[in-house]
């Protein structure tokens, strides 16, 4: 029997939402996406232990501090993942740089240089940046330099429009986190797939992009269940956690295609400048709160990663 996962792969690029080597070997996705939380998990992955130990030892020998080792380790894990997938591996700029365009650009250039020193061309990676106004401007600069970017922590149409205007290679709208917010705000336990606020948000963005000939890739992310994934079948890319990949692999039901470029409804282009972007974000409590929360959580995990490396370096 053909599984739902097999059917999905016929219409959508499936990306593994993990940085664990063993999981990538198992699911064989086209691309991988990582963030500080996933790099932290990879540190506890037995399949990555030799790589982690080698990077820590190398950093100690060079006299690097724990933060610098965290930076090199992130790239080392990404470089290893490029050996396992045929496509791209995303690597995230530090969350604390989310409101500093020039610092984000400088960090991105360093990431690209580190990959190059490891024999990985920039065409194999995506630089992940938070979808703040400053992060989007950093992406615009990097795209002009031929460095493709993945704009993450995206929760609103305003962010999606600004990312498209900047020429971002890919965006990652967060389905599950949008739904989480509305469940709490509306006192709901669940939504039918077609009523799910996270699903509706990504469908709207996809429709806008295809209606206006925008080439930026739409990659749905942050799923809570397989119904959300099925409701976005046909989206350009979907990044899916291992446990949900397992569930899709075990499901042999029919998967109809929901999204396609031909199904675009002709949504008019939206004019977006900084003032409009900030006003639209201010007017959207969900997007403002989830963006800020996401940046805080990524920074927290980054600091936890640095502390863990410092502990191992001191051992």
C-alpha positions, 0 to 999 in steps of 0.5 A: 500500500502507498503511504500518506508520506509517499503520496505527500512526497509526490506533491511536496518537498518533505523536510526533516525537522531535526538535526539528529543524524540517525533520524535523517538517515532513517527518513531520508528527507530532501532537506533538513532544517535546524534551530538552537533547540534541534542542535541542542537535541543533536548534542544528546544524539549518540550518532553525533557524539564523535562529531560533538567531542571532536569539535569541543576538543578542537575548540579547546585546542584553539583557545575558543570560548564556549560561544565560539565552539557553539557556533562551530559545532552548529556548522559542523552538524550542518556539514554532516547533514549535507552528506546525508541529504541531497538538498539544503541544510538550514543554519540559524543566525543567533536569536539575539541578533534578530533586531540588528541587521548588520550583525545578522549579515556579519554572522551569516557571512561567517557561517558561509565561510565556516561551511566553505572551510569544511568543503560545503558550498553556499548552494547547499545551505540556507541562512535562517533569520527571524522574520523581524523587519531587521532580519528581513532586511538582512536577508535582502542584503544576503540574497543580493550576495547570492546567499539564500535565506530561510525566514523563520518565526513567521506568523502573519501575512505582513511578514510574508509580504515583506519577505517576498519583497526582499527576495527571500529564498524561503519562508517558514510559517509556523502552523502549530504555534499559531493554532496554540495561540488561538486555542488559548485565546478562544478556549478551544481544544481543537479545530477541524483542519479547514478551520485551523487558524495555522492551516488557514494562515499558510493557505492564505500566504501560499495563495498570495504568493502563487497569485502574484508570481512570487518565487519564494518557497513556502515551507509550512512548519511547527505541526501539532498533528498529521491533520494539519499536514494533510490540510497543506498537501501540495504546499511547496515544502513542509518540515515535519518532526520524526514522530509525525513522519512515523505517523504519516508512514503508518497511514495508508489512506488516500491523500488528496492534493489541497494546494497547487499554483493553478488553484490560486484565487488571484489575490491582489498585491499588497504594498509593504513598507516599514511603517505598514509592517510595524503597524500590521504587526502591532495590530496582530496580537498573535503574530507579535506575541509568538514572534517575541516568544519564539526569539526568547525561546531560541535564545534560551536554548542557545544559552543552554547549548553554550552552558552545556558546551562550557561544562564539557570543555571544563571537564 
